[in-house]
Amino acid sequence: MIEFIPLIWRLLLVAAISWAGLYFMERKFHVPSKILYAFPLVLTLAMLLWTACVYKYSTYGDDWAILPVVAIAPVIFFWHIGLLWIRRKSIHFVNLLLYFLLHASVFSFLWFLCLHWISKDSI
């Protein structure tokens, strides 16, 4: 069944779930803000760990190996946007914006590198 859902809709579904999780965590459960801020870094490390585990065993066109890496990108970007939206009137907004820009630039480089390693394809 999942093969029939186009990739963009799968990515949007993952992004919507991450946005809802962030919204409800911040509003209802009062999770410490350090955990909320560290979550994109944890996902980045998980992506690097996944790449290190599967790149030797994947071949060109292996969806099982590449889809987790593809799905992490919208989660991270929507998580950052959610943090910025929730803290938009906070004194720490500029710090969060700089954190987002720094992490997004490093993550984009690492993301393309991981995609390249897993898919065995040039970019």
C-alpha positions in Angstrom: 0.0 0.0 0.0 2.8 2.4 0.9 4.4 2.0 -2.6 1.3 3.7 -4.2 1.7 6.9 -2.1 3.9 9.4 -4.0 7.1 10.4 -2.2 6.1 14.0 -1.8 3.0 13.0 0.1 5.0 10.7 2.4 7.4 13.6 3.1 4.5 16.0 3.8 2.9 13.4 6.1 6.2 13.0 8.1 6.5 16.8 8.3 2.9 17.2 9.5 3.4 14.6 12.2 6.6 16.3 13.4 4.9 19.7 13.4 2.0 18.3 15.4 4.4 16.6 17.8 6.3 19.8 18.4 3.0 21.8 18.9 1.6 19.4 21.4 4.8 18.9 23.2 5.3 22.6 23.7 1.7 23.4 24.6 0.5 20.4 26.6 3.4 18.4 28.1 5.9 21.2 29.1 9.0 19.4 27.8 12.2 21.2 28.7 13.2 23.5 26.0 16.8 22.0 25.8 15.2 18.8 24.6 13.2 20.6 22.0 16.2 22.5 20.8 18.4 19.4 20.7 16.0 17.2 18.7 17.2 18.4 15.2 20.8 17.6 16.2 19.8 14.1 17.4 18.0 13.5 14.1 21.2 14.6 12.3 23.3 12.2 14.3 20.7 9.4 13.6 21.0 10.2 9.9 24.8 9.9 10.0 24.6 6.7 12.0 22.0 5.2 9.6 24.3 6.1 6.7 27.3 4.6 8.3 25.4 1.3 8.9 23.8 0.9 5.5 26.0 2.5 2.9 28.1 -0.7 2.5 25.0 -2.8 1.9 22.9 -0.6 -0.3 23.0 -0.5 -4.1 21.8 2.0 -6.6 18.0 2.6 -6.2 17.5 0.9 -2.8 14.5 2.7 -1.4 14.7 0.9 2.0 18.1 2.6 2.6 17.5 6.0 1.3 13.9 6.8 2.4 14.8 7.3 6.1 17.4 9.9 5.1 15.0 11.6 2.7 12.3 11.7 5.4 14.5 13.3 8.0 15.0 16.5 6.1 11.4 17.9 6.3 11.1 16.8 9.9 14.2 18.8 10.8 13.2 21.9 8.8 9.6 21.9 10.1 10.9 21.4 13.6 13.1 24.4 13.3 10.2 26.5 11.8 8.0 25.3 14.6 10.5 26.4 17.2 10.8 29.8 15.5 7.0 30.1 15.4 6.5 29.2 19.0 9.3 31.5 20.2 8.6 34.3 17.8 7.9 36.8 20.6 10.7 35.6 22.8 13.9 37.3 23.6 15.7 34.2 22.2 14.2 34.4 18.7 17.4 35.7 17.1 19.4 33.0 18.7 17.0 30.4 17.4 17.1 31.9 14.0 20.9 31.8 13.9 20.8 28.2 15.2 18.4 27.3 12.4 20.6 28.9 9.7 23.7 27.3 11.0 22.2 23.9 11.4 20.4 24.1 8.1 23.6 24.9 6.2 25.6 22.1 7.9 22.6 19.6 7.7 22.1 20.3 3.9 25.7 19.5 3.2 25.6 16.3 5.3 22.2 15.3 3.9 23.5 15.5 0.3 26.6 13.6 1.3 24.6 10.9 3.0 22.3 10.6 -0.1 25.3 10.3 -2.3 26.9 7.6 -0.1 23.8 5.5 0.2 22.5 5.7 -3.4 26.0 5.4 -4.9 25.0 8.1 -7.4 26.7 11.4 -8.1 24.8 14.6 -7.3 
